[in-house]
Amino acid sequence: MLDGLEEEQSSCSSRSRSSTGSSASSLEDSDEEELGGGRLAQLTSPFTLIKTNGQVYTSTCEMCGMVGVRDAFYSKTKRFCNVSCSRSFSSNSKKASVLARLQGRPPTKKSRVLLKHPVTTKLGTSPQNQSCQQGGARKSGERPPQAAVPLEGFDWGRYLGDGEMTGAPVSCFKHVSMATAWAAVSEGVRLEVPNSDSGLTMKVYWIAGIIKLAGFEALLRYEGFDGDSSRDFWLHLCVPDIHPVGWCASGGQPLVPPQSLLHKFSNWRTFLIKRLTGSKTLPPDFSSQVQDSLHVPFKRQMRVEVVDKTHLCRTRVALVEQVIGGRLRLVYEESADGTDDFWCHMYSPLIHNIGWSRSIGHRFKRSGERSWCWSPVFVPGQVREVDQSSAWFNEGMKLEAIDPLNLSSISVATVRKVLADGYLMVGIDGSEAADGSDWFCYHCTSPSIFPSGFCEINNIDLTPPRGYTNLPFRWFQYLKDTKSVAAPVNLFNKEVPDHGFRPGMKLEAVDLMEPRLVCVATVTQIIHRLLRIHFDGWEDEYDQWVDCESPDLYPVGWCQLTGYQLQPPAVSTGKYRAERTTWTEVKHLVEPRPAARPSQRSPPSRNQPRPSRASLGCGGHRTHGAPFRIPPWWRDQEHAT
């Protein structure tokens, strides 16, 4: 039966060839000339037979158009990639469509309808992003989704150059997709990637080895170039065109060496066997692991408790409006037009289950809405249990803390209230609102609070209280002047994980003062588990102190993987600089003032208009403190008391 079908299809193909006559002959000549001399053999039938340097033979399926190894094709004539295509070829409309494509003619309207939709190469259209953007027409004034990533956007490969820059390893980011599966990726691993130096108009592949890793990006070198780095190139390892060695053979895809290497070897099969024996490659299910890692438990319209960006001391109910790679766009429940929003990661210490505030005694702004869609039971970065029955924090104790409204500054702070489960309300000395609306919530294990003297020991500039005149600031004198005591050192967590970060490493970091922005950044300083993040192209006063396990840090290529918009390094002028210097005003705290030009901007301070939210340290993220030494003045205080 199959033989009869093939004979019928063969006769149909012969009639088509005879009807085209000399036009097909001229097409063959032009194709052979375009592909360069002997790189492409003449077309002898409606399917394409490719012969490359006497080694690689491929054919094009007359049914689906797939290109593959000729010997792996179905039937004696090798016209179809599998039995399904052979049986389906009896459709005259599809037959005409394939012949038209092979001969360079546009397909008919009917055959165009039958064509399959092309597979998108943009990772931003992952299932989680699509599901989060559904839900009918947008309300008037609501912002469009901010997850669209133009393919012509920032190019990490061009920015990293020839490999002199170093990207933080994916293993440094425990909260990131693929972090646990990345152990299979290392320098020396061989891959099958598109060959951009084939000289052919069709897509072909060749084997490349990983020379250097920078996050999800890899510096690759085609097999055969050996010590020649002139053709090295960067490629994102999670794009669909990355495959383990053997994928071309099993899938019938052409494996063609770069034309620059054709003269080096006469027998490529022997060359590859010798080079690849004993080498490592990606797991066969690597692409499936990439897709599975993009799924998160949050869905649209789920409700959570989040910090109130206008009153840091309380929380409110917010709805999940959009989810991209674990980052959430949250809209306060009482926002009529959906524009009162901010972004954070699902593991951010800013968000909690419904009922969290009541359970620990935290202030909470009630909402009139009651049609709640409850979020799944989750504990974002489960905090460690603490024993508050023995010696513990007390109201009025002094400490040092990262200022949530000026993240480049570590300031003198005071414990204002002790909550349940190890949570504390902390205020920045000299800058607090009279009603305590800018107090912020830290867990006792938070990496954003430190014992008095931490900055002195680690040579970090400590910001003294505003209005304090007894300078230079000395903790012993300040405690005496304010008749207060410092929080004991043993109450702070002293564990430091082996995080793997090093100064100079590149990454993608959230601008916590404008948390919807993810920017190109560099680690410039490391103090135990504390990282100083510099935003490339910006002045040092915009730097931010961040914990090594912060969910607001991502490896190079994370935005491309998830479809989030990456902000490139700032330039002297341009939309990115203007965007990052637009601070959201909190009207109940500060009266609006004229905006300064970007060149006139000073680093954010507590007497400027408040930013859109407090972004570091609120709530309970699983964290560990840094190892602290007892400062000399501490013993003097103990003797004095």
N, C-alpha and C positions, 0 to 999 in steps of 0.2 A: 504493500500500500504506500509506504514511504517512498519506494523507488518510483512508483508511478507519479506521485506528487512532485518529486524532484524533476522527472522528465518533463512534466507539464510546465513547471516553473522554468526549466532550462529553455524549452521552446519559446516560452513567452519572452524570456530575456533575449533570445536570439532575434525574435521579431523586433524587439525594441532597439537592439543594436543595429539591425539592418535599416530601420526607419530613420535613425539619426545620421547614418552615412558618414560623409566627410566631416560633419560638424564634430562628431565624437573623436575622429582622428585628429583634428586640429586641437581639441581639448587635451588629448593625451600629450601632444607635443608641447603645448604650453605648460602643462603641469610638470613635465619632466625638466623643462628648462628652468622653471621657477624654483624647484627644489635642488638645483645645482648638480649638473652632470650626472654621474652615476649613482647619486644618493637615492634615486627613486626609479624603479623599473617601469617600463611602459605599462599602461593599463590594457590588460588583455580580456577583461570582462567587466560587467557592471560593478563587481567588487574590486577593491584596491589591493594589489599585491605589492608589498614593500620589501625590498632587498637592500640591506645596509651592510656594505663592506663584506658581503659574502657570508654574514653570520646570522643576522636577524631577519626572520620572515614573519610578516603579519598580514592579516586579512581583515576586511570590514564586512560585518554581517549585513546581508541584503535586507533583513527584516528590521532590526533595531539600530543598525549603524554602529554597533560596538566594535572597537578595534581590539584584536587579540592575536595570540600566537596561532599561526595557520594550522599547525599540526594538532592543536587542541580543538579545532572547530569540528562541527558535526557533519557527518556524511562524507562520501568519497570526494565530492566536489568542493568541500570546505567552504560552502557559501553561507552557512548559518552557524551561529555560535552555540546553539543547542537545539534539541528536538522541538522545543516549544516554538522557537522562531521559524523552524522549517514547516511546522504545521500551520502556523498563522499566516504564512506568506501567500496563501490562496486569496487573500483579500485584495481585489484589484486596486482599491483606493490606496492602500498602503504600499502596494507594489509600485504604483505610479509615483507615490511620494518619495520612496527610496531612490528610484531611478532618477527622479528629478534632482534630488540632492546630490547624487553621485555625478550627475552630468552638469551641475552648476545651475540648473533652472529652479525658479521658485516653485514650491509645492502648490497644489491646488487648494482652494478654500476648504474643501471637504477633508483633504488629507491633513491640513494644518490643525483642524479640530481634533484629529486623532492623535496628534503628537503629544508626548508626555511633557509635563511641566518641567523646566530645567531645575536641577537641584541648586538651591542658593548656596553660595560660598561664604555668606556672612554669618558669623557665629552669633551675632546679636539677635537673630530670629530663633532663638532656642524656645522649646515648648513653654518654659516657665515665663519667658518674656511675653509670648503671645497670649497666654492665659491671663496675664496680669493686665493686659491692655484691652481685654474684652469688657463688655458691659454696656453697650449702647453708645448713643451720642454723648459727647461731653457737654457739661453745663457751660453756660455763657461765662466767659472770663476765666475758665479753667485752663491751666497750662497744658500744652501738649506733652506727650511722653518725652522724657529727656534721655532716653536710652539709645536713640539712633546714633550709630557710629558711622560716619562716612568712610568709605574705603580709602579715600585719598587723605585721611587724617594723619595724625602724627606717626612717623615711622621710627620705631625703636631701632631697627637695624641700621638706618642711616645715622642715628644719633650715637649709637654705640661704636660705630666706626670699625676699625680693624681689630677690635678686641681689647684695646687698652683699658676701657672702662669695665668695671665689674658689677654684675647684678647680683642682688641677694638671692640665694638659693630658694627654691620653692619650699624646701623642708623647713625654712625659718618661719613659715606662715601656717600654723596649725589649723586655722579656721578656713583656709582657702581650698577651693576645689582642687582635687588631684594631689593634695599634699601628701596623703598617705600612700598613693600609688606611684609616686615619683621616684621611688627607689630603683625602679627599672631603667631610669634615664640617667646616663652618666657620660662623661667624655669617652670617646672610643666606640660608642654604640653605632651600628650601621643601620641606615634607613634607606627606603626607596622613595625618592622625591622626584618631582617634575624636572625634566632636563631642559633648561632654557638655552642650551648651547647645542641643540641637535641639528639645526638648520632645516627642520621639517615644520610644515604648517600644522600638523596634528600634534596632540599631546602625547609625549613619550616620557619614560622615566629612566632614571639611572640611580646607582647606589652612591650614597654620600655618608661620610663619617662625622660624628660630632667632635668638633675641635674645642669648643668652649660653650658653657652654659651661662645664661643670664636670665634668671627667672624661667618663664615659659619660652623664651627665645633661645635659639641655638645657632652658633657659628658653624656652618657646614662646609665640607670640602668634598668635591666629587672624587670618587675612587679612581685612582690613576694619576692624580696630580701630585701625589706624594708630598714633598716638601715645598711645593709651589703654592704660596698663599694668595697669588694674584687673582684667583677666581673664587676665593672664599665668599660666602654670602650668609646673611642672617635669615632665619625662617622660624616662624611660630610653630612649635611642635604639636599644637592641638588643632591645627587646621585640617580639613578633610583630605588634603593631598599628601599627608604624611602616612607612610605604611611600613610595616616590618618587612625585612628581607624575605622574599618568597611570595609576596603578595602578587606581584606581576605574573609569576609563573602559574599560581593557582587561579588567578582571575583572568588570564589571557590578555594581559596588558603588555605592550611593547617595552622592552628594556634595551635602550639604545645609548651607547657611549657618546660623550660630547665630541663634536666634530674636531675640537682642538686636540683630541687624543687619538684620533683614528690612525695616525701614522706610527704610534708608539708600540702597538701590539698587533700581531696578526691573528692570534687566537684568543679572543676575549673570554671564551668559556673557560679555558685553562687558567687564564689570569684571575677570573672571579673565584674559581674553586680554590685557588691557592690563597687569595687574599681573605676570603670569607670563612675559611675553615677555622673553627675555634672562636670566632668573633661573636659578640653579643648583639641582639637586636631587640626591638620592642615586643611586648606580649601580643599575641594574635588578637586579643580583645581590647587593645589599647583605645581604639576609637569609641568603643562601647563604654569604657571606663570614663572617658571624657564626657560623654553625654549624660551618663548616670550621675556624675558628680555635680551637674548643674541643677539638679532638682533640690528644692528646699521645701520645708514643711509649711511655710506661710503662703496664704492665698489672699486675694483681694477681699476687702470688707471684714477681715478679722479684726478684732479689737484688742488693744493692749493698753497698759498704763505707761505713760512716758512723762518725762520732765516737762514742765510748763516753761517754754522759752521766755515768757515775759515775767514769770515769778519762779526763779530757780528753786525756791524752797518747797514747791509743791508739784504734784503730778496731775495729769489729766488723762482722759480717755481719748485715744486716737484710733483711726481706722487705717488699715494697710491699703494703700491705693495702688502701689506698684512694687514689684519685686524684681530685682536684677542682680543675679549672682550673689544672693544673700543680703544685698543692700535693700532697705525698705524706704519707700516714700510714704511717710505718715502724714495724715491730715487730721487735725483736731476735729473731734466729733461735732462741735458747735460751729464749724466753719461753713457758712452758707454757700459760698461759691467754690470751695475746695482749694483755695489758694493759700490758706494758712497751714503751711506744711514745712517739713524738713526731712532730711535724709539721715539714716543711720544704718549700721549693720545689725543683723538679727541677733548677734552676740554682744551688742553694745551694752554697757552698764546703764544706759539711759532707759531701756525698755524692760517691762516686767509683765507678769501675768496679771489679769484682772483680780483685784483683791490684795495685791502685794502691799499697797500703802497702808491699808487697815491693819494688816498682820504685824507690821513693825512700828506703827504709830507715826507714819509719815503724813504730812499734810496733803490733802487731796481735794481738787475742785470737782464737785459733783456735776453731772450732766443730766439734762432733762430726758435724754433719750434712754429707752429701755429695750429696744428691739436689737439685742446684742447677738452677734455671731461670735461665739467664744473662740479664742485662739487655742491651739493644741497645748496640752500640758508640757511646758518646756521650762528649763532652768538655764538661761543663757550664761554659760560660764559658771556653773554651780559654785557658790561660795563655800568656803570652809567653815565648819562649825567652830564656834568660839565659846569659851567659858567666861561669862561675865560675872560670876558669883565671887571670884577672888579679886585681886587688885585689877582695876580697870580704868578706862578713860572717865574723867569727870568734867563737868561743865567748867569752862574757864581755863582748862589746860592749854598750853601753847605748843605749837608745832610748826612745821614748814609744809607748804602745799603748793602745787601747781595752780596758778590762778586760772580758773576756767574761762575768764574773759580776757586773758592775756597769756596765751599758752607758751610764750617764750620766757615767761617769768616764773620763778619760784619765790613765793612771798611768805612773810610772817602771818600765821593764821591762829585761830582760836577754836576750840571745841565749844560750840554753842548749845548743843543738845545731844543727849545720848539716846539712841533708839534701840529697838530690840534686834536680836540676831546679829549683833556686831556692827550695826550701822551708826554713823555719826553725822550730825549736821555741823558743817564747818564754815566759818566766815573769814574773809581776808581782813586783817587788822588795818584800820584807818580808811577803809573803802566801803564799809558796809552801809546798806540802806537802814534808815531808822526803824523800819518795820521788819527787818530781817528777810526781806523778799529775795535777797541775793545770796542767802546761805545755800550751800549745795551739799548733797548727800554723798558721803564716801563710806565704803565698807572699811573696817579696820585693817583688812589685808590689801587695801588698794595700793597700787604702786605710785599713786599720785600724792601721797602724804608721807612725810618723813619726820624723824625726831629732830628736835632743835640741835643745830650744829652740823647737819648733813651737808649743807652747802659749803660750810667752812672746811670740812674735812676733804671734800672732793673738788675744791677750788672752783666752785660755781658762785656766780654773783647772786646774793640774796637781796631781794627787793624789800627794803624796810617799810614800815607803816607810813602812809602818807601823813605828813604833818609832824612826824617824829623828828626832833631837832638834835638829839644827842648822837651826833654822827662823828666818826664812823660807827655803824651799828655793832653792838656787842650784846650777845644773848644774856650774859650774866647781868649786865647793867640794865637791860630792858626788863628782865624778870623782876629785878629789884624795883625799878621805876613803876611797874604796873602791879606790883604786889601779887604776882601770879607764879605758877609753877609750870615746868615743862612736862609734857607727857613722857612717862618712862620709856626708855629705849626698848625694853623687852616686850612692849605691847605691839611693836611693829614687826611685821613679817620680814625675815632676813634671808629667805631663799632666793637664789638666782639661778634660773634655768640655763642650760647650755644652748643659748638661742642661735648662735651661729652668725650673728651680724658682725660686720667689721666696718670701721670708718671708710668712707669712700664708696660704699656699695650703693647702687642705683635701685630704686623701687618706685612704686606708684603709691601715693599717700593722699588721704583725704585732708583737705584744708578744713580743719575743725572749726575755724571761724566762719567758713562758708561751706557747710558739710555736704552740699550737693556737688561740690567740685572734687574730682580726683586728679591729682597733678603729678607731673614728673618731679621726683625728689631724690635727695641724697642723704645718707646717714653721715653726719659730720662729727659726732661725739658720742661716746658710750660710757656711761657711768653705771656700772653693775648691770641692772636690767633696764636702765633708763636710756632712751635714744633721743638725740637731738636731730630733728628732721629739718633739712634745708630744702626749700622749694627752688629748683633750678631757675636762674634768671632773676630771682628776687633778692632783696637786701636781707642781711642777716637778722634784722629786727622782726622779720616775719617768720623766723624759725619757730618750731614748736617742740616741746618735750612730750614724748610719747613712750608708753611702755612697750617692751619688746614683744609682748603677746597681744598688743592692741589689735582689735578687728578692723581698725581703720588703716592698716598697712597691707599692701598687696605686692606680689612679685611683678617684675617686668612682664608685660603681656597680659595681665589680668583683665584689663578693660577690653582688649580685643577678644579674649576668650568669652566674656560674659555679655558683650555688647554695650558696655557703659562708655560714656564719652570721656576721653582722656584730655586734660588740659596740657598743652605743650609748654615748654619753658617760656617764661615771660620775655618780652622784648621791650624796647624803650617806649614804644607806643603800640596800641593794638587792643582788640576786644578782650583778650584774656586778662591783661593788666587792669583794664577798667572794670572788668567783671569781678575780679578778686578784691577790689578796693571799695566795693559798694557794700557798706555795712547796714544791716537792718536796725532801725531805731526802735527802742523800747520807750514809748511815749510817757508811760507813767513814771519813768525814772529820769529821763533826760529830754529836754526840749530839743526839737529839730534844729540843726544848724546847717549853714551852707556847706555843700560838699567841696572838698579841696581837690585840686588836680592831682593825678597820680604822683607827679614829681614832688608834690608838697606833702604827701602823706607821711605822717609819723607812725611809729609802731603803735598798735592798739593799746590803749590804757584804760583804766577804769573810769576816768572822767570824760571819755569820748562816748558817742552814742553806742549803746550796747549792741553786740553782734546778735545774730539770729538765735543762738541758743548756747547754753553751757554744754560743752561737749566732752569734757574729760573728767571722769571720776565719779559722776553721779551713779548711784545704784551699786550693784554688787557684781563685779566681774571677778572670776577666779584669778587671783593675782598673788604674787609673792613679793615681799619686800626685799630691799637690798641689804647686804651685810653691813652693819654700822659699827664703827668704833666709838668708844666713849670719848667725847671731846674733853680737853683739859678743864674747861670751865665748869663741866658737869660736877666734878668732884668738889670744886670750890663751893658750888651751890649746896651740895649735900652737907658739907661741913658747916655752912652758914645756917642751915635749917636744923 
